[in-house]
Amino acid sequence: MKIVMLGAGYVGLVSGACFSEFGVDVTCVDPDETKIARLHDGIIPIFEPGLDELVTKNVQAGRLAFATSLSKCDPEVDAIFIAVGTPTRRGDGHADLTYVYQAAKDIAAYLKPDHFTVIVTKSTVPIGTGREVERIIREANPKANFGMASNPEFLREGSAIGDFMRPDRVVFGTNSEQAAEVMKALYRPLYLIETPIVQTSLETSEMTKYAANAFLATKITFINEIADLCEKVGANVQDVAKGIGLDGRIGKKFLHAGPGYGGSCFPKDTLALVKTANAVGSPMRIVETVVDINARRKQSMAQRVIDAAGGNVKGMKIAVLGVAFKPNTDDMRDSVALDVIPALQKAGAVVQAFDPVAMGEAAKLLPDVTWSKDTYDALSGAGVAVILTEWNEFRAIDFDRAKSLMAAPVLVDLRNVYNPDEIRAQGFSYTSIGRA
Ligand SMILES: NC(=O)c1ccc[n+]([C@@H]2O[C@H](COP(=O)([O-])OP(=O)(O)OC[C@H]3O[C@@H](n4cnc5c(N)ncnc54)[C@H](O)[C@@H]3O)[C@@H](O)[C@H]2O)c1
């Protein structure tokens, strides 16, 4: 089979590489010439474990190619996936569909009347977008022979390849039998390993993605509020999470209390869902509250650091360990570091930070930070250290060495990486989340 993946970002590149690993002939198209030139040179523009090897292997096998325009692709493909960005629209919080609609216009100019192609939205798009994409294509190219499908992506950055190749489920929605057959053929390797496949209408599939992200964001926010209460009443949120998570009805995932969710999906998708719900007169008050609580939580984290430092950080060096929104990615989108670091700087702190892979991205967004060469370089002279991202290498800090390097032994662990008793026994003043 042959497909085109429009967009060579996190989702497009990973999905394209994984489909090619399934044996499909894939061309990833992206108008970003620098990105495509780098891919042609064998340079992967994002950090994602295993992606480098997977891309190299499939390019060499002749199943994965890159282009800057659809016009350079084979005119007869089975499916075109739209995997372009859907960021928050400036000013009103709705999903910005500019890239999706541009992709629809590009597709309209490409489709031929004598060859059936499935147009698949893989981007996370508000309910009704698939219909609008269909309308745009039909209007621009009335003779185009195509069917629409929605196939939201549930991969997680940092474990994206495993998530794509062995997903909990695949969801796709379409109102076209012919399109459904193509989708089933594309996902045949996953049928063979008995992956649950949920086939729905276009709208239901679009809704399922938002419902999944809103639910997960709600679960995180719930445990974060429980953590705050634990601090007041002398309970331990990690034990509470274990105690409730072992209940099969609740499940133990997404019950790690922390500084609030970030990343490229939850913040924008919860907001977009709230906007859609309001626009159709069916407000989602739970999700609205989650959005509000999470935003305030992220903003409040700097104050925790300032309090741990004794209430005043003017002129103090602060070591920030980890800036990516989560480990195993260099993605900085809506990372809590973007709230915490500027607030600390505003309070007069001198921030010196280290992240194993995200410093290049972070430096574009966070001015006036001293980027350190490793953990201990960041700790040198610091009056307080803050763990913002739970990279594995921050799980085994040599605290004797840290103490000798720091101006004061103060650790704020916003990811609950360490055992409080053990760290305090090493002579550190230690603050974490939800553990009195
Ligand atoms: N990142 C994730 O973990 C994740 C997970 C699931 C779903 N999603 C969703 O997938 C979509 C893509 O997210 P992403 O993180 O990959 O975004 P991204 O910003 O990393 O990549 C988007 C790419 O699309 C390209 N593009 C823009 N217009 C184009 C066009 N007309 N034709 C071809 N390419 C075009 C851009 O140049 C960019 O390289 C979003 O809707 C997102 O919500 C993301």
The ligand as a MOL file (V3000), in Angstrom:
LIG
                    3D

  0  0  0     0  0            999 V3000
M  V30 BEGIN CTAB
M  V30 COUNTS 44 48 0 0 0
M  V30 BEGIN ATOM
M  V30 1 N 2.6470 15.3980 19.8210 0
M  V30 2 C 1.8780 14.4580 20.3500 0
M  V30 3 O 2.2510 13.7820 21.3000 0
M  V30 4 C 0.5260 14.1920 19.7620 0
M  V30 5 C -0.1560 13.0240 20.1450 0
M  V30 6 C -1.4010 12.7750 19.5910 0
M  V30 7 C -1.9690 13.6890 18.7150 0
M  V30 8 N -1.2950 14.8190 18.3800 0 CHG=1
M  V30 9 C -1.9080 15.7360 17.4200 0
M  V30 10 O -1.2880 15.5430 16.1620 0
M  V30 11 C -1.2200 16.7840 15.4440 0
M  V30 12 C 0.2150 17.0940 15.0730 0
M  V30 13 O 0.9390 17.2860 16.2680 0
M  V30 14 P 2.5370 17.3080 16.2790 0
M  V30 15 O 2.9380 17.3300 17.7060 0
M  V30 16 O 3.0410 16.2670 15.3820 0 CHG=-1
M  V30 17 O 2.7930 18.7480 15.6160 0
M  V30 18 P 4.1750 19.3480 15.0630 0
M  V30 19 O 4.0600 20.8080 15.2350 0
M  V30 20 O 5.3170 18.6080 15.6810 0
M  V30 21 O 4.1690 18.9810 13.4990 0
M  V30 22 C 3.2680 19.5130 12.5850 0
M  V30 23 C 3.9690 19.5730 11.2420 0
M  V30 24 O 3.0060 19.8710 10.2080 0
M  V30 25 C 3.6740 20.6350 9.2190 0
M  V30 26 N 2.6820 21.2670 8.3240 0
M  V30 27 C 2.0020 22.4230 8.4850 0
M  V30 28 N 1.2010 22.6450 7.4220 0
M  V30 29 C 1.3640 21.6030 6.5690 0
M  V30 30 C 0.8090 21.2530 5.3120 0
M  V30 31 N -0.1110 22.0070 4.6970 0
M  V30 32 N 1.2240 20.1170 4.7110 0
M  V30 33 C 2.1280 19.3150 5.3110 0
M  V30 34 N 2.6880 19.5980 6.5110 0
M  V30 35 C 2.3080 20.7230 7.1440 0
M  V30 36 C 4.5230 21.5820 10.0190 0
M  V30 37 O 5.5630 22.1480 9.2440 0
M  V30 38 C 5.0370 20.6510 11.1440 0
M  V30 39 O 6.2800 20.0670 10.7760 0
M  V30 40 C -1.8600 17.8260 16.3560 0
M  V30 41 O -3.2150 17.9350 16.0280 0
M  V30 42 C -1.7210 17.2030 17.7260 0
M  V30 43 O -2.7070 17.6380 18.6190 0
M  V30 44 C -0.0620 15.0890 18.8820 0
M  V30 END ATOM
M  V30 BEGIN BOND
M  V30 1 1 1 2
M  V30 2 2 2 3
M  V30 3 1 2 4
M  V30 4 1 4 5
M  V30 5 2 4 44
M  V30 6 2 5 6
M  V30 7 1 6 7
M  V30 8 2 7 8
M  V30 9 1 8 9
M  V30 10 1 8 44
M  V30 11 1 9 10
M  V30 12 1 9 42
M  V30 13 1 10 11
M  V30 14 1 11 12
M  V30 15 1 11 40
M  V30 16 1 12 13
M  V30 17 1 13 14
M  V30 18 2 14 15
M  V30 19 1 14 16
M  V30 20 1 14 17
M  V30 21 1 17 18
M  V30 22 2 18 19
M  V30 23 1 18 20
M  V30 24 1 18 21
M  V30 25 1 21 22
M  V30 26 1 22 23
M  V30 27 1 23 24
M  V30 28 1 23 38
M  V30 29 1 24 25
M  V30 30 1 25 26
M  V30 31 1 25 36
M  V30 32 1 26 27
M  V30 33 1 26 35
M  V30 34 2 27 28
M  V30 35 1 28 29
M  V30 36 1 29 30
M  V30 37 2 29 35
M  V30 38 1 30 31
M  V30 39 2 30 32
M  V30 40 1 32 33
M  V30 41 2 33 34
M  V30 42 1 34 35
M  V30 43 1 36 37
M  V30 44 1 36 38
M  V30 45 1 38 39
M  V30 46 1 40 41
M  V30 47 1 40 42
M  V30 48 1 42 43
M  V30 END BOND
M  V30 END CTAB
M  END
